[in-house]
Amino acid sequence: MPTYVGFLRAINLGARRKFPAGAVRASAEGAGFADVETYLNTGNVRVGTRMRSLPRVEAALEAAFEADRGFEVPTIVYGSAELTELAEYAATLDADFGATERHMVYLLRYPVAPEMGAELEALSNDRVRIVAGPRSMHALWPVAVAGDPDPLSSAAGRRLGLTTTRNVRVVTEVARRWG
């Protein structure tokens, strides 16, 4: 049975969008997913299903989560092999660019067009490096300071469509566990 990893967006951020890991598991299991497991309380869930289409898995999870919570829970789904490739790509960036204090991975529902990837990479400056990846964008700060501006939160970054962000350590650990 194929395994998928869902990254939930905008949960557990305030009093109105609570969705604890146990409730995420129960909701996915209630929707018929098997081998459900969560990692941390930030919206990382592994599911098994006979479905073979990422959009179908996303739609089924989103419907189950909205029915459970009463609010939309956008979910970006990766296959286990694609997630492993993403983590390996992120590791090459860390090796190529040297020590970074912060590496954020922007997980995307759809791949980035090469032109848009180049446009967003051009937002790089002496404080942050932006790199387009396969169905991801990466922001690497050699020196991280609280309140550093996020170039991908700009109007240009919003053109990426649905995204959710994880620290590279979380992506790497999720891939190690479930990839």
N, CA, C and O of each residue as an XYZ file, in Angstrom:
716
protein
N       0.849     -1.174      0.000
C       0.000      0.000      0.000
C       0.895      1.238      0.000
O       1.801      1.336      0.827
N       0.660      2.179     -0.906
C       1.483      3.384     -0.957
C       1.387      4.215      0.326
O       0.352      4.250      0.991
N       2.480      4.868      0.645
C       2.558      5.728      1.820
C       2.738      7.164      1.363
O       3.491      7.446      0.430
N       2.038      8.065      2.031
C       2.109      9.486      1.728
C       2.338     10.255      3.017
O       1.983      9.799      4.105
N       2.940     11.433      2.874
C       3.144     12.309      4.023
C       2.425     13.615      3.744
O       2.656     14.262      2.723
N       1.550     13.992      4.665
C       0.815     15.244      4.555
C       1.384     16.276      5.501
O       1.698     15.984      6.655
N       1.512     17.490      4.992
C       1.966     18.621      5.790
C       0.790     19.586      5.892
O       0.398     20.198      4.898
N       0.234     19.721      7.077
C      -0.930     20.555      7.296
C      -0.485     22.002      7.466
O       0.549     22.282      8.073
N      -1.269     22.903      6.928
C      -0.924     24.323      6.965
C      -1.808     25.054      7.973
O      -3.012     24.811      8.060
N      -1.189     25.946      8.725
C      -1.896     26.908      9.586
C      -2.766     26.254     10.648
O      -3.927     26.622     10.830
N      -2.190     25.278     11.350
C      -2.901     24.715     12.499
C      -2.097     25.015     13.765
O      -0.897     25.284     13.713
N      -2.789     24.960     14.895
C      -2.188     25.166     16.216
C      -1.477     26.507     16.328
O      -0.477     26.637     17.035
N      -2.008     27.507     15.617
C      -1.403     28.837     15.646
C      -2.121     29.788     16.585
O      -1.542     30.789     17.006
N      -3.327     29.507     16.910
C      -4.110     30.377     17.775
C      -5.230     29.582     18.410
O      -5.340     28.373     18.209
N      -6.041     30.252     19.162
C      -7.110     29.575     19.896
C      -8.150     28.928     18.988
O      -8.808     27.971     19.396
N      -8.310     29.428     17.776
C      -9.388     28.940     16.911
C      -8.977     27.837     15.950
O      -9.849     27.214     15.345
N      -7.704     27.572     15.787
C      -7.256     26.588     14.784
C      -6.509     25.433     15.445
O      -5.511     24.948     14.911
N      -6.980     25.004     16.577
C      -6.350     23.898     17.291
C      -6.659     22.576     16.593
O      -7.800     22.293     16.226
N      -5.616     21.785     16.423
C      -5.766     20.459     15.826
C      -4.621     19.601     16.353
O      -3.613     19.419     15.671
N      -4.777     19.071     17.571
C      -3.705     18.273     18.177
C      -3.387     17.022     17.357
O      -4.232     16.515     16.619
N      -2.162     16.541     17.500
C      -1.691     15.383     16.728
C      -2.626     14.184     16.874
O      -2.900     13.497     15.890
N      -3.113     13.926     18.068
C      -4.022     12.793     18.278
C      -5.312     12.938     17.481
O      -5.836     11.953     16.963
N      -5.819     14.147     17.382
C      -7.033     14.393     16.598
C      -6.753     14.267     15.105
O      -7.610     13.810     14.350
N      -5.550     14.673     14.673
C      -5.171     14.497     13.268
C      -5.176     13.007     12.926
O      -5.727     12.595     11.905
N      -4.556     12.205     13.796
C      -4.521     10.744     13.566
C      -5.936     10.172     13.513
O      -6.276      9.430     12.591
N      -6.748     10.514     14.489
C      -8.106      9.974     14.549
C      -8.923     10.375     13.321
O      -9.687      9.568     12.790
N      -8.764     11.598     12.878
C      -9.499     12.072     11.709
C      -9.078     11.309     10.451
O      -9.925     10.889      9.662
N      -7.770     11.132     10.268
C      -7.278     10.392      9.091
C      -7.729      8.934      9.142
O      -8.146      8.377      8.127
N      -7.647      8.325     10.301
C      -8.095      6.927     10.433
C      -9.590      6.821     10.162
O     -10.039      5.876      9.512
N     -10.367      7.789     10.658
C     -11.806      7.797     10.430
C     -12.167      7.930      8.959
O     -13.241      7.501      8.538
N     -11.268      8.527      8.173
C     -11.494      8.682      6.736
C     -11.016      7.465      5.945
O     -11.079      7.457      4.716
N     -10.536      6.432      6.656
C     -10.152      5.192      5.991
C      -8.673      5.040      5.698
O      -8.277      4.066      5.057
N      -7.843      5.970      6.145
C      -6.406      5.837      5.936
C      -5.833      4.838      6.932
O      -6.330      4.709      8.051
N      -4.790      4.136      6.522
C      -4.155      3.104      7.345
C      -2.764      3.575      7.775
O      -2.232      4.545      7.236
N      -2.188      2.877      8.747
C      -0.814      3.143      9.189
C      -0.582      4.622      9.455
O       0.446      5.174      9.063
N      -1.530      5.259     10.118
C      -1.455      6.697     10.369
C      -0.512      6.958     11.536
O      -0.590      6.314     12.582
N       0.376      7.915     11.328
C       1.312      8.317     12.375
C       1.548      9.814     12.236
O       1.534     10.351     11.128
N       1.763     10.483     13.358
C       2.082     11.908     13.326
C       3.458     12.130     13.926
O       3.970     11.300     14.677
N       4.046     13.268     13.579
C       5.334     13.676     14.138
C       5.197     15.127     14.581
O       4.836     16.000     13.791
N       5.484     15.364     15.826
C       5.325     16.668     16.460
C       3.863     17.099     16.397
O       3.011     16.378     15.877
N       3.594     18.257     16.923
C       2.229     18.766     16.936
C       2.094     19.924     15.946
O       1.323     20.858     16.164
N       2.863     19.844     14.850
C       2.879     20.934     13.880
C       2.251     20.540     12.553
O       2.378     21.268     11.569
N       1.578     19.398     12.512
C       0.868     19.037     11.295
C       1.659     18.231     10.297
O       1.689     18.561      9.111
N       2.299     17.176     10.763
C       3.021     16.253      9.890
C       2.384     14.880     10.102
O       2.400     14.356     11.216
N       1.827     14.298      9.049
C       1.111     13.038      9.196
C       1.463     12.083      8.058
O       1.521     12.474      6.892
N       1.697     10.827      8.421
C       1.922      9.778      7.425
C       0.659      8.945      7.347
O       0.041      8.624      8.361
N       0.282      8.594      6.103
C      -0.900      7.754      5.896
C      -0.606      6.727      4.813
O       0.203      6.956      3.913
N      -1.273      5.609      4.923
C      -1.261      4.600      3.879
C      -2.635      4.553      3.241
O      -3.651      4.681      3.924
N      -2.663      4.371      1.934
C      -3.932      4.305      1.220
C      -3.705      3.636     -0.128
O      -2.589      3.623     -0.648
N      -4.761      3.088     -0.679
C      -4.670      2.507     -2.016
C      -4.754      3.578     -3.106
O      -4.504      3.295     -4.277
N      -5.105      4.811     -2.719
C      -5.147      5.903     -3.698
C      -3.753      6.095     -4.282
O      -2.746      5.922     -3.595
N      -3.713      6.453     -5.551
C      -2.424      6.620     -6.231
C      -2.190      8.057     -6.697
O      -1.171      8.334     -7.329
N      -3.084      8.949     -6.408
C      -3.008     10.317     -6.898
C      -2.819     11.281     -5.725
O      -3.608     11.278     -4.780
N      -1.768     12.104     -5.791
C      -1.545     13.095     -4.738
C      -2.758     14.013     -4.564
O      -3.164     14.258     -3.429
N      -3.350     14.530     -5.646
C      -4.522     15.387     -5.469
C      -5.688     14.672     -4.777
O      -6.404     15.289     -3.988
N      -5.884     13.395     -5.059
C      -6.971     12.655     -4.394
C      -6.677     12.479     -2.909
O      -7.573     12.618     -2.077
N      -5.424     12.175     -2.573
C      -5.060     12.024     -1.163
C      -5.225     13.360     -0.447
O      -5.781     13.412      0.650
N      -4.748     14.437     -1.060
C      -4.906     15.768     -0.465
C      -6.377     16.089     -0.225
O      -6.755     16.531      0.860
N      -7.205     15.863     -1.244
C      -8.628     16.178     -1.141
C      -9.299     15.354     -0.046
O     -10.115     15.880      0.710
N      -8.963     14.069      0.045
C      -9.573     13.209      1.068
C      -9.154     13.644      2.470
O      -9.981     13.684      3.381
N      -7.889     13.966      2.644
C      -7.425     14.433      3.959
C      -8.064     15.772      4.311
O      -8.539     15.959      5.431
N      -8.079     16.698      3.366
C      -8.662     18.012      3.638
C     -10.139     17.904      4.000
O     -10.606     18.592      4.908
N     -10.877     17.048      3.301
C     -12.304     16.866      3.604
C     -12.481     16.288      5.004
O     -13.344     16.736      5.759
N     -11.668     15.298      5.349
C     -11.761     14.693      6.686
C     -11.409     15.704      7.769
O     -12.083     15.776      8.797
N     -10.362     16.478      7.543
C      -9.930     17.445      8.547
C     -10.962     18.554      8.729
O     -11.238     18.965      9.857
N     -11.533     19.041      7.631
C     -12.543     20.091      7.747
C     -13.793     19.571      8.454
O     -14.390     20.277      9.267
N     -14.188     18.335      8.140
C     -15.349     17.750      8.812
C     -15.093     17.607     10.314
O     -16.001     17.798     11.122
N     -13.876     17.276     10.676
C     -13.509     17.089     12.080
C     -13.404     18.417     12.827
O     -13.902     18.544     13.946
N     -12.756     19.406     12.210
C     -12.430     20.664     12.884
C     -13.428     21.781     12.657
O     -13.565     22.670     13.497
N     -14.132     21.749     11.524
C     -15.041     22.841     11.208
C     -14.366     24.018     10.528
O     -14.979     25.073     10.366
N     -13.124     23.855     10.132
C     -12.417     24.874      9.363
C     -11.517     24.175      8.356
O     -11.130     23.022      8.546
N     -11.186     24.893      7.274
C     -10.326     24.321      6.242
C      -8.919     24.074      6.791
O      -8.375     24.892      7.533
N      -8.347     22.940      6.414
C      -6.970     22.601      6.783
C      -6.240     22.239      5.493
O      -6.172     21.067      5.122
N      -5.693     23.249      4.808
C      -4.942     22.948      3.584
C      -3.817     21.959      3.893
O      -3.104     22.103      4.886
N      -3.672     20.956      3.029
C      -2.711     19.886      3.253
C      -1.932     19.637      1.972
O      -2.513     19.420      0.908
N      -0.620     19.672      2.085
C       0.258     19.403      0.955
C       0.831     18.009      1.150
O       1.418     17.712      2.191
N       0.662     17.154      0.150
C       1.034     15.746      0.268
C       2.214     15.431     -0.642
O       2.267     15.855     -1.796
N       3.156     14.678     -0.088
C       4.304     14.159     -0.827
C       4.286     12.639     -0.735
O       3.922     12.079      0.299
N       4.679     11.972     -1.819
C       4.939     10.543     -1.753
C       6.225     10.323     -0.975
O       7.051     11.230     -0.872
N       6.400      9.129     -0.428
C       7.579      8.881      0.405
C       8.884      9.041     -0.371
O       9.852      9.569      0.176
N       8.938      8.598     -1.630
C      10.163      8.743     -2.421
C      10.450     10.215     -2.711
O      11.599     10.650     -2.641
N       9.411     10.979     -3.036
C       9.589     12.401     -3.307
C      10.078     13.135     -2.054
O      10.906     14.042     -2.145
N       9.570     12.744     -0.899
C      10.008     13.361      0.353
C      11.484     13.060      0.626
O      12.231     13.939      1.056
N      11.894     11.832      0.378
C      13.308     11.470      0.548
C      14.180     12.301     -0.376
O      15.227     12.797      0.040
N      13.761     12.458     -1.628
C      14.515     13.279     -2.579
C      14.601     14.727     -2.102
O      15.646     15.364     -2.237
N      13.517     15.246     -1.548
C      13.506     16.612     -1.041
C      14.515     16.770      0.097
O      15.274     17.739      0.120
N      14.530     15.836      1.028
C      15.471     15.910      2.146
C      16.913     15.815      1.653
O      17.791     16.517      2.155
N      17.156     14.949      0.672
C      18.506     14.836      0.107
C      18.908     16.130     -0.600
O      20.054     16.565     -0.487
N      17.985     16.740     -1.319
C      18.263     18.005     -1.987
C      18.595     19.087     -0.957
O      19.546     19.848     -1.136
N      17.818     19.152      0.110
C      18.069     20.134      1.166
C      19.456     19.940      1.771
O      20.149     20.914      2.065
N      19.861     18.688      1.957
C      21.196     18.407      2.506
C      22.287     18.897      1.563
O      23.323     19.381      2.019
N      22.069     18.779      0.250
C      23.083     19.272     -0.685
C      23.189     20.788     -0.608
O      24.280     21.341     -0.748
N      22.064     21.468     -0.385
C      22.118     22.926     -0.251
C      22.934     23.314      0.975
O      23.762     24.224      0.921
N      22.693     22.614      2.083
C      23.457     22.910      3.293
C      24.944     22.683      3.053
O      25.777     23.453      3.533
N      25.278     21.640      2.319
C      26.689     21.355      2.023
C      27.263     22.389      1.058
O      28.398     22.834      1.231
N      26.491     22.773      0.045
C      26.961     23.731     -0.960
C      27.151     25.138     -0.397
O      28.101     25.831     -0.760
N      26.248     25.558      0.488
C      26.277     26.938      0.964
C      26.951     27.087      2.320
O      27.032     28.198      2.845
N      27.433     26.004      2.894
C      28.140     26.091      4.171
C      27.172     26.194      5.333
O      25.967     25.980      5.195
N      27.729     26.524      6.468
C      26.948     26.567      7.699
C      25.822     27.597      7.602
O      26.039     28.740      7.200
N      24.646     27.178      7.969
C      23.506     28.085      8.051
C      22.886     27.941      9.428
O      22.798     26.841      9.973
N      22.463     29.052      9.976
C      21.780     29.013     11.269
C      20.293     28.719     11.109
O      19.651     28.220     12.033
N      19.748     29.030      9.933
C      18.328     28.747      9.693
C      18.174     28.337      8.237
O      18.688     28.992      7.330
N      17.456     27.238      8.033
C      17.126     26.763      6.678
C      15.657     26.384      6.717
O      15.273     25.387      7.330
N      14.850     27.186      6.060
C      13.417     26.927      5.997
C      13.080     26.338      4.637
O      13.596     26.775      3.609
N      12.204     25.335      4.650
C      11.770     24.663      3.430
C      10.290     24.998      3.226
O       9.455     24.737      4.091
N       9.993     25.569      2.085
C       8.631     25.925      1.711
C       8.110     24.795      0.836
O       8.534     24.642     -0.310
N       7.202     24.015      1.372
C       6.632     22.871      0.678
C       5.488     23.374     -0.194
O       4.614     24.103      0.277
N       5.496     22.989     -1.443
C       4.557     23.532     -2.422
C       3.587     22.467     -2.918
O       3.939     21.295     -3.051
N       2.381     22.892     -3.182
C       1.419     21.967     -3.780
C       1.794     21.661     -5.225
O       1.627     20.532     -5.686
N       2.297     22.659     -5.936
C       2.636     22.485     -7.353
C       4.101     22.857     -7.589
O       4.644     23.702     -6.877
N       4.739     22.241     -8.573
C       6.128     22.602     -8.890
C       6.242     24.072     -9.296
O       5.288     24.677     -9.785
N       7.411     24.614     -9.083
C       7.690     25.998     -9.455
C       8.110     26.036    -10.921
O       8.974     25.267    -11.341
N       7.508     26.920    -11.694
C       7.953     27.122    -13.074
C       9.372     27.673    -13.029
O       9.690     28.487    -12.162
N      10.229     27.240    -13.951
C      11.623     27.697    -13.928
C      11.774     29.223    -13.895
O      12.651     29.745    -13.207
N      10.921     29.935    -14.637
C      11.015     31.397    -14.651
C      10.705     31.974    -13.278
O      11.385     32.892    -12.820
N       9.673     31.435    -12.614
C       9.326     31.936    -11.291
C      10.412     31.562    -10.285
O      10.747     32.359     -9.408
N      10.958     30.361    -10.408
C      12.052     29.967     -9.524
C      13.215     30.930     -9.626
O      13.787     31.332     -8.613
N      13.570     31.305    -10.858
C      14.675     32.251    -11.072
C      14.325     33.627    -10.504
O      15.174     34.292     -9.910
N      13.089     34.043    -10.685
C      12.651     35.337    -10.146
C      12.762     35.358     -8.622
O      13.219     36.340     -8.038
N      12.345     34.280     -7.992
C      12.401     34.224     -6.532
C      13.837     34.083     -6.033
O      14.200     34.660     -5.008
N      14.647     33.322     -6.752
C      16.061     33.213     -6.368
C      16.743     34.574     -6.427
O      17.682     34.829     -5.673
N      16.277     35.453     -7.322
C      16.853     36.796     -7.442
C      16.567     37.661     -6.213
O      17.159     38.730     -6.063
N      15.671     37.214     -5.336
C      15.419     37.920     -4.076
C      16.535     37.686     -3.055
O      16.554     38.319     -1.999
N      17.455     36.786     -3.365
C      18.584     36.521     -2.465
C      19.366     37.810     -2.241
O      19.427     38.683     -3.107
N      19.958     37.904     -1.065
C      20.802     39.047     -0.750
C      21.902     38.586      0.204
O      22.088     37.385      0.396
N      22.618     39.511      0.795
C      23.733     39.127      1.652
C      23.290     38.493      2.970
O      24.121     37.939      3.690
N      22.006     38.563      3.298
C      21.513     37.987      4.554
C      20.804     36.650      4.377
O      20.755     35.847      5.309
N      20.251     36.402      3.183
C      19.485     35.179      2.959
C      19.662     34.722      1.512
O      19.689     35.529      0.582
N      19.780     33.429      1.354
C      19.902     32.830      0.020
C      18.604     32.096     -0.280
O      18.156     31.286      0.531
N      17.991     32.365     -1.430
C      16.750     31.710     -1.854
C      17.097     30.754     -2.989
O      17.783     31.132     -3.939
N      16.616     29.501     -2.888
C      16.913     28.490     -3.894
C      15.623     27.740     -4.230
O      14.895     27.298     -3.341
N      15.359     27.607     -5.522
C      14.210     26.830     -5.979
C      14.600     25.365     -6.032
O      15.696     25.018     -6.474
N      13.710     24.522     -5.584
C      13.926     23.082     -5.638
C      12.741     22.404     -6.293
O      11.797     23.064     -6.726
N      12.795     21.094     -6.362
C      11.658     20.364     -6.924
C      10.464     20.424     -5.960
O      10.501     19.822     -4.887
N       9.439     21.130     -6.334
C       8.217     21.328     -5.539
C       8.528     21.880     -4.153
O       7.871     21.545     -3.167
N       9.549     22.738     -4.106
C       9.937     23.374     -2.855
C      10.721     24.639     -3.147
O      11.270     24.818     -4.234
N      10.758     25.504     -2.162
C      11.655     26.659     -2.162
C      12.408     26.597     -0.843
O      11.897     26.091      0.157
N      13.624     27.115     -0.854
C      14.468     27.065      0.342
C      14.993     28.459      0.640
O      15.419     29.178     -0.265
N      14.962     28.836      1.905
C      15.567     30.078      2.368
C      16.625     29.693      3.387
O      16.334     29.032      4.383
N      17.851     30.113      3.128
C      18.983     29.768      3.990
C      19.605     31.053      4.525
O      20.049     31.907      3.758
N      19.632     31.178      5.844
C      20.240     32.314      6.506
C      21.559     31.865      7.130
O      21.541     31.027      8.031
N      22.708     32.392      6.682
C      23.978     32.034      7.324
C      23.991     32.458      8.789
O      24.501     31.739      9.648
N      23.425     33.634      9.067
C      23.298     34.136     10.431
C      21.841     34.525     10.610
O      21.330     35.401      9.912
N      21.187     33.875     11.539
C      19.765     34.128     11.756
C      19.586     35.078     12.930
O      20.193     34.908     13.987
N      18.745     36.075     12.725
C      18.435     37.047     13.761
C      16.925     37.070     13.898
O      16.203     37.086     12.901
N      16.453     37.073     15.131
C      15.005     37.144     15.348
C      14.448     38.343     14.592
O      14.995     39.444     14.660
N      13.366     38.119     13.881
C      12.743     39.190     13.116
C      13.298     39.373     11.723
O      12.912     40.308     11.022
N      14.210     38.483     11.302
C      14.712     38.564      9.931
C      13.532     38.557      8.963
O      12.622     37.742      9.120
N      13.524     39.436      7.976
C      12.424     39.396      7.000
C      12.516     38.140      6.150
O      13.599     37.647      5.837
N      11.351     37.644      5.791
C      11.254     36.455      4.949
C      10.922     36.902      3.528
O       9.796     37.321      3.260
N      11.896     36.816      2.612
C      11.642     37.289      1.247
C      10.516     36.544      0.545
O       9.903     37.081     -0.378
N      10.235     35.324      0.967
C       9.178     34.554      0.301
C       7.788     34.877      0.839
O       6.800     34.320      0.361
N       7.697     35.766      1.822
C       6.374     36.206      2.270
C       5.934     37.434      1.483
O       4.853     37.971      1.724
N       6.756     37.877      0.553
C       6.436     39.032     -0.275
C       5.381     38.669     -1.324
O       4.965     37.517     -1.447
N       4.975     39.672     -2.058
C       4.000     39.442     -3.135
C       4.525     38.413     -4.129
O       3.762     37.581     -4.618
N       5.814     38.461     -4.431
C       6.390     37.477     -5.362
C       6.250     36.071     -4.798
O       5.860     35.151     -5.517
N       6.563     35.895     -3.525
C       6.463     34.583     -2.896
C       5.043     34.064     -2.845
O       4.814     32.861     -2.974
N       4.091     34.956     -2.660
C       2.686     34.528     -2.602
C       2.203     33.967     -3.924
O       1.195     33.261     -3.958
N       2.891     34.261     -5.010
C       2.514     33.709     -6.318
C       2.780     32.214     -6.396
O       2.374     31.572     -7.365
N       3.449     31.643     -5.405
C       3.722     30.202     -5.396
C       2.454     29.383     -5.187
O       2.446     28.177     -5.438
N       1.391     30.022     -4.734
C       0.171     29.285     -4.429
C       0.250     28.701     -3.034
O       0.912     29.252     -2.154
N      -0.424     27.590     -2.838
C      -0.487     26.983     -1.514
C       0.886     26.469     -1.092
O       1.505     25.671     -1.795
N       1.348     26.932      0.056
C       2.616     26.482      0.622
C       2.449     26.281      2.119
O       1.520     26.810      2.730
N       3.344     25.521      2.691
C       3.504     25.456      4.135
C       4.996     25.326      4.391
O       5.731     24.816      3.546
N       5.438     25.777      5.533
C       6.864     25.875      5.798
C       7.265     25.000      6.975
O       6.556     24.906      7.977
N       8.421     24.363      6.825
C       9.015     23.588      7.913
C      10.504     23.891      7.979
O      11.135     24.196      6.967
N      11.049     23.804      9.169
C      12.492     23.876      9.352
C      13.109     22.657      8.681
O      12.498     21.588      8.669
N      14.305     22.797      8.124
C      14.947     21.674      7.430
C      15.127     20.472      8.352
O      15.083     19.332      7.890
N      15.328     20.708      9.638
C      15.490     19.573     10.567
C      14.222     18.733     10.648
O      14.297     17.508     10.744
N      13.066     19.376     10.612
C      11.799     18.640     10.639
C      11.630     17.852      9.348
O      11.264     16.677      9.387
N      11.892     18.481      8.202
C      11.764     17.785      6.918
C      12.700     16.584      6.881
O      12.309     15.505      6.434
N      13.925     16.763      7.344
C      14.902     15.677      7.352
C      14.457     14.535      8.252
O      14.577     13.367      7.883
N      13.949     14.863      9.417
C      13.507     13.816     10.351
C      12.266     13.092      9.832
O      12.168     11.871      9.947
N      11.329     13.828      9.270
C      10.126     13.195      8.707
C      10.528     12.260      7.567
O       9.998     11.154      7.458
N      11.449     12.689      6.729
C      11.919     11.836      5.630
C      12.648     10.609      6.167
O      12.494      9.515      5.625
N      13.432     10.776      7.218
C      14.142      9.637      7.813
C      13.134      8.613      8.355
O      13.309      7.407      8.178
N      12.101      9.096      9.002
C      11.104      8.207      9.597
C      10.195      7.551      8.550
O       9.883      6.364      8.645
N       9.777      8.332      7.558
C       8.692      7.898      6.689
C       9.038      7.838      5.210
O       8.205      7.424      4.404
N      10.239      8.238      4.838
C      10.598      8.282      3.425
C      10.958      6.928      2.878
O      11.283      6.806      1.697
